[in-house]
Amino acid sequence: MPWARFDDLRSGTALEFGAPHRELIAEQPSEVVGVLQQVQHATDAGQWAYGHVGYEAASAFGAELVTHDRAPGDPPLAWFGVADAPRPVPVVGAPDAEPTDRWWPEWIEPEYAEQVERVRGHIARGESYQGNLTVRMAGHVPGDPLEVYRRLAHAQSGAHNAYLEVAGFAVASASPELFFERHGPWIRVRPMKGTARRSPDPVEDARRAAALRVDPKERAENTMIVDLMRNDLGRIARTGSVRVPTLLRVERYPTVLQMTSDVTADLRADVGLPELFTALFPCGSITGAPKASSMRIIRDVETGPRGIYCGAIGVVGPAKDGAFARFSVAIRTAVVDLTTRRAHYGVGSGVTWLSSAPSEHAEVLIKTAVLGRPSDPRRLSPTPSRRPTGEPGHRHRKDDLCPSTTTPC
């Protein structure tokens, strides 16, 4: 039975949705805008909705926004449940048992380094200023996926945690990044670009935060995306209303320092949920800039679809209280198939001309820290390009499973 909860561990508040009255599902890009229109109609009529839009839904909002095709058996491109108002609940508790899930990378460092250099080559040719390059951890979750969510949420301790069980999948998201938040005509986006590892020593931690804020590469990443999102908002905002009230703010999370900026605007009266997604999706922080050309590069360099990862997860409220919507960028997000118990967790970093493959790889590893140690730590070390079945980078097939289990051999 579908249900969801949204936990803000920074404010100590949480909301839980029960089973929806009806489900709105898009399996093809041509169906996505229609689903968003139905969400708009339902919330205009006083109902609530919660759900997700996957990264591969992008072409629904413009033919120039190219992606890989959605993988067979993946969650729908968009899913929303129309439901009664959520009820306030205590924030999700910390896990009370040792994790039983196991994770391993689907990449090896030499191949990742080659991908970084390919993106830098496109930048050198003037086709992009920044490209967000992603890879995936694969996993097996034999127990309750809610425990994965508990661990991710408390490891991240952010404001935009979400857990959904929909369409045969559990989505455990500990995203620290706000995609957009709308209250009436006012809207805010908060792109997150720029990462550094936390230090347990307060003095060293403060030094790292100060260094992150002035680092030329990290500043360039953030300001490029701020400019992109100012432009995106300008398509739907009242003339002259786009503002950048906060630029290059460093936020602290348990494992990482993240640099964010705020962009706000006043929306035109004719802007509803479909128009918001058409203007803003996918979030520029997980594509790069310019958006369309960077997405073409991503499609050519990455090895497969992203799925819900890098899409959006959120809530839409009734219009009677003034139009309300809040969506996170679906990063730090694990998706578990409730039948096979297979799981994936995407992770990425922004590549600019100033990037080096070792530093980008180090950032990727920082962002996997919330999962705990991989099942085989050697899998995050350089290894020969040739791999036997089951090694990182190998795409598991049904016949790669151990006999009588759903665990990859």
Secondary structure as UniProt FT lines:
FT   STRAND          3..8
FT   TURN            9..12
FT   STRAND          13..17
FT   STRAND          22..26
FT   HELIX           29..31
FT   HELIX           32..44
FT   TURN            45..46
FT   STRAND          48..53
FT   HELIX           55..61
FT   TURN            63..64
FT   TURN            72..73
FT   STRAND          78..83
FT   STRAND          87..88
FT   STRAND          102..105
FT   HELIX           109..124
FT   TURN            125..126
FT   STRAND          130..140
FT   HELIX           145..156
FT   STRAND          160..166
FT   TURN            167..168
FT   STRAND          169..175
FT   STRAND          178..183
FT   TURN            184..185
FT   STRAND          186..189
FT   STRAND          192..197
FT   HELIX           202..214
FT   HELIX           216..234
FT   TURN            235..236
FT   TURN            239..240
FT   STRAND          243..252
FT   STRAND          256..267
FT   TURN            269..270
FT   HELIX           273..280
FT   HELIX           284..286
FT   STRAND          288..289
FT   HELIX           291..301
FT   TURN            307..310
FT   STRAND          312..317
FT   HELIX           319..321
FT   STRAND          324..329
FT   STRAND          333..337
FT   TURN            338..340
FT   STRAND          342..351
FT   TURN            353..354
FT   HELIX           357..367
FT   HELIX           369..371
FT   HELIX           377..380
FT   TURN            389..390
FT   TURN            392..393
FT   HELIX           398..400
FT   TURN            403..404
//
